[in-house]
Amino acid sequence: MFGKRLTDELNGRDQLAGALLGFGALNWGLIGLANFDAVRAVFGKSAASRVAYGLVGASGAYAIARGVRLARR
C-alpha cells in the first residue's frame, strides 16, 4: 500500500512543468511586489516573451491534468 511505484516518481515532463511553474510564479511575484517583469526584461516585447508565457500556461494546464490523474488513484 505504501510502497513506491514507478508512476509515483516524477518524470521529465513533470520536472520541466514544475520548473516552468516555479519561474512563472516568481515572475508574477516580482510583478506584484516590485512591478518588474523578468520575462520582459530578458526577452523584451517579442515573440520569445509570448512563447515563455505560453509555456508557463501550458505547464499549468499539464500540472492540473496530472494532479487530477494522480488524485483519482
C-alpha positions as CSV (number, residue, x, y, z in Angstrom):
1,M,0.0,0.0,0.0
2,F,2.7,2.5,0.9
3,G,5.4,1.0,-1.5
4,K,7.0,3.3,-4.0
5,R,5.7,2.7,-7.6
6,L,7.3,3.8,-10.8
7,T,4.3,6.1,-11.5
8,D,4.7,7.9,-8.2
9,E,8.1,9.3,-9.3
10,L,8.3,12.5,-11.3
11,N,9.2,12.0,-14.9
12,G,11.0,14.5,-17.1
13,R,7.8,16.3,-18.2
14,D,6.7,16.7,-14.5
15,Q,10.1,18.2,-13.6
16,L,10.0,20.6,-16.6
17,A,6.5,21.6,-15.9
18,G,7.3,22.2,-12.2
19,A,10.4,24.3,-13.1
20,L,8.4,26.4,-15.5
21,L,5.6,26.9,-13.0
22,G,8.2,28.0,-10.4
23,F,9.7,30.5,-12.7
24,G,6.3,31.8,-13.7
25,A,5.3,32.1,-10.0
26,L,8.5,34.0,-9.2
27,N,7.9,36.3,-12.2
28,W,4.3,37.0,-11.1
29,G,5.6,37.7,-7.6
30,L,8.1,40.2,-8.9
31,I,5.4,41.9,-11.0
32,G,3.1,42.2,-7.9
33,L,5.8,43.2,-5.4
34,A,8.1,45.4,-7.5
35,N,6.3,46.0,-10.8
36,F,9.2,44.2,-12.5
37,D,8.5,41.7,-15.3
38,A,11.6,39.5,-15.5
39,V,10.5,37.8,-18.7
40,R,10.0,41.1,-20.5
41,A,13.4,42.3,-19.1
42,V,15.1,39.2,-20.6
43,F,13.2,38.9,-23.9
44,G,11.8,42.3,-24.4
45,K,8.4,42.8,-26.1
46,S,8.9,40.0,-28.6
47,A,7.6,36.7,-29.8
48,A,10.1,35.0,-27.4
49,S,8.3,36.5,-24.4
50,R,5.0,35.3,-25.7
51,V,6.5,31.8,-26.1
52,A,7.7,32.0,-22.5
53,Y,4.3,33.0,-21.2
54,G,2.7,30.3,-23.3
55,L,5.0,27.6,-21.9
56,V,4.2,28.6,-18.4
57,G,0.5,28.5,-19.1
58,A,0.8,25.1,-20.8
59,S,2.8,23.8,-17.8
60,G,-0.1,24.9,-15.5
61,A,-2.6,23.0,-17.6
62,Y,-0.3,20.0,-17.6
63,A,0.1,20.2,-13.8
64,I,-3.7,20.4,-13.3
65,A,-4.3,17.4,-15.5
66,R,-1.5,15.4,-13.9
67,G,-2.8,16.2,-10.4
68,V,-6.3,15.1,-11.3
69,R,-5.0,11.9,-12.7
70,L,-2.9,11.1,-9.6
71,A,-5.7,12.1,-7.3
72,R,-8.0,9.5,-8.9
73,R,-5.8,6.6,-7.9
